[in-house]
Amino acid sequence: MQTKPASEPHNYLDFEKPLAEIEGKARELRAMARQNEGMDVEDEARALDAKAASMLTDLYKGLTPWRKCQVARHPDRPHCKDYIEALFQEYTPLAGDRNFADDHAVMGGLARFNDRAVVVIGQEKGNDTKSRIERNFGMARPEGYRKAVRLMELAGKFGLPVVTLVDTPGAYPGKGAEERGQSEAIARSTEKCLQLKVPLVSVVIGEGGSGGAVAFATANRVAMLEHSVYSVITPEGCASILWKDAEKMREAAEAMRLTAQDLHYLGVIDRIIPEPLGGAHRDRDASVEKVGKAIEAMLGELDGHGPDKLLNDRRQKFLKMGSKGLAA
């Protein structure tokens, strides 16, 4: 995987603007030194680097839920395609739902993970204007969920573990998608997750939005990256419904308990995967490596479990979900 060199500017989030100024000054100084032989600015540049590192630590020490949403949506964050290319070998994609079309928002196929045959499925947002349009920004249509069902049935037939990578603001709400049975397709995918007699593990790598995420994440084990989010609706959507004002998304994010930390406490997820300081986009290779280790650990926890145990494990997980928060 290619990682952006430290000398190149990042895409900065709104709350990172002060950091952008300091890192920008350090880059400018070094650029001037390259153009003017004999100009020594390294001491000053290093002082700015230290100041930037301290500010980055302070900014990410206590991110609010809304800021976590912003980090989860960062355009440079590793996406499904990045994880598949880095962690899985001999990836052979499956296309189409044998009914209408191939949905490019959902990618998946047969692969090997640490020399183990698996089926991998995920939502892909794209990384530039062209690919984001092609991938519909990670918002799957019915045919995407039907493709996922095809893959899960294939996994069940051949006894292969299933790994899902969740990153979607939600299922596509367009007229055509609704006409082709969007809600039914999501329900079928969720049902198939519950019926699988093979291990199913899921990682929320960015946004886990609504039923579009649940259709992939109804798993034996669910992990979330530290700054990812998982919720029934976006904060903007929630604010529009409750307060008739999308600008109240910060208050909505606080109320929704959508962070990995909240969801781990509530028992919705099983583990939190730490991110590099500044978010997964700051060190993409390290983030991918940590996700790989989490997948390996979750699959290891399910080794030796028979079909009945796997089904019961999944059922009990979802029956107990949220009880700790209700008791509190």
Beta strands, then each sheet from edge to edge (+ up, - down):
strand 1: 89-93
strand 2: 106-113
strand 3: 116-123
strand 4: 162-168
strand 5: 200-209
strand 6: 221-225
strand 7: 229-231
strand 8: 271-273
sheet 1: 1+ 2- 3+ 4+ 5+ 6+ 8+
sheet 2: 1+ 2- 3+ 4+ 5+ 7+
end
